[in-house]
Amino acid sequence: MSEPATDQRMTARYVRLSVFHNLTGIKPNAVHQRIHRGVWLEGFEFVRDPLGQIQMSMEGYYRWVEGRPRVALNPTGTGSR
């Protein structure tokens, strides 16, 4: 007898803006505007990778969409820098 099929998809914790656009329909320019206006905060909805590039937190985005309270993405509550 074979094993039952399981969902083997991997969910990314952080995604680049191009992938975020493909997943949500939100264009990179709109992401930058929301960051500039303070709608999305570093350490909550996004982080910066070691090269300084924005990486969107899918969990942070889902919390924002659902209107749930913000939760820091790492213990210090700041970005990765």
N, C-alpha and C positions, 0 to 999 in steps of 0.2 A: 504494500500500500504506500502511496506517495504522501508526502507532507502536504498539509493544506496551504494554499497560496497565501502569502503575506505581502503586505504593502512594503516594498523595499525602497521607496523613494526617500531621498535625503532632503531635508529641509535646511536651507541655508539660514544661518543666524543673521548675517550681514550680506548685503548685495550692493554691487556697483550701481550707479545711477541708470545706466543703460538697461540693466536687468530689472531694476525697480520700475522703470518706465514700462517695460514689457509686461510686468506683473500687474501694475496698478493703473496704467494709462496716464500717470502724472509725469509730465515732461521734466527733464533736468533743470530747465530754466525756472519752472514753477517750484521745484525743490529748493533752488537757491533763493528764490523770493521768500519762501516760507521760513527758511533759516535766517535770512537777513531781517525779516520782520519779527523774529522771535517766536514764531508759531511752533517751530520744531527746534529743540535744544540739543546741543552736543552732550552726549552722555545719556540721553534719553531716547530720542528718535533717530539719532545718527551718531557715528563716531568718525574719526579720521584715522586712516591707516598710517603705517610708518612713513609713507611717501606723501602724506598730507591730503590724500584723496578722500572724498566723502564716501562712506559706506553706510547705507541705510539699514537700520535695525528693523527687521520684519516684525518682531514682537513689539517694539516701540510704536511702529506704524499701526499695528492692529489695535493696540491699547488706545491710541489717539482716535482712530476711526470709531471705536466702540465707546468713547467717552470715559474710559476707565482712568484711574489715577496714574500719574507717571511713576515709573520705578527706574532707579538708576541702573544702567547697563553693566556697570562694574562697581566694585566696592567703594571707590572714591567718589562716584557720582560725576566724574568728569570724563572727557574723551580719552582716547588712547595715548594722547601726548602728554 
